[in-house]
Amino acid sequence: MSTPDKRSELVIVVVQKALSAAKTRLRAVLSRDARMALTLQMLRHVLKACTSLSDASAIFLCAPDDLAPVAADYKVKMLPGGFAGLRRDCAAAAGSPCILGHAAMLFVSSDLPLLTTDDLVAVVQAWRACAHVVLGPDRRHRATNVMLVNEPEHFPYSFGEVVGPGSFAAHLSTAVGLNLPCSVVERPGIALDLDLPEDLIYFVRTAPDSPIARFVAAKMQEAFRFE
């Protein structure tokens, strides 16, 4: 099977579920209000990094309507989403008229507090060099935090794989099975997401000067201590 031609246009998609439903696995150490505030701070941080990437022709926030003011702050476009799960939202975005058939899609997780534009540049460079699929795994090599697909409407996404090895291994296996050149980009800004209490500890210890890390440290419940 021949490899498809590389597309000339690139769009970015950031998916965000409703703030009230986000980061529930942190409920033991952060209050509901703190989790919502943390989610919003990380989303804004990610959108800021994305808007500085000159390679992108458009940026989309796939999220509930109440986050439209956030999209407007960063001059990004809205796509309906945030309720069906990451896998379905990515597939729906890839099939939308603004992407379908003509653009490569760079998915960026909304919970990467150390993400930089340089991290995204590294992903785009890997795509332009040879890869038709570029994967940026989390630090445990389970989740896929950043993903660039040359023909996104044809790729079967595996986000949300909570059993087995996780979405990173599944996406890698799919790319190999489809005979698509694949590259893996590992960078600290891509690898760190905040899903579990231990992620918060790691984040605060790794980047204590980050405004988001300072917020996390200040909002932790008294029963949760850093040594």
Secondary structure as UniProt FT lines:
FT   STRAND          9..15
FT   HELIX           19..21
FT   HELIX           24..26
FT   TURN            27..29
FT   HELIX           32..51
FT   TURN            54..55
FT   STRAND          58..63
FT   HELIX           65..67
FT   HELIX           68..73
FT   TURN            74..75
FT   STRAND          77..80
FT   HELIX           86..94
FT   TURN            97..102
FT   STRAND          103..109
FT   TURN            113..114
FT   HELIX           117..129
FT   STRAND          133..137
FT   TURN            139..140
FT   STRAND          144..149
FT   HELIX           152..154
FT   TURN            159..160
FT   TURN            164..165
FT   HELIX           167..177
FT   TURN            178..179
FT   STRAND          182..184
FT   HELIX           188..191
FT   HELIX           197..206
FT   TURN            208..209
FT   HELIX           211..219
FT   TURN            222..223
//
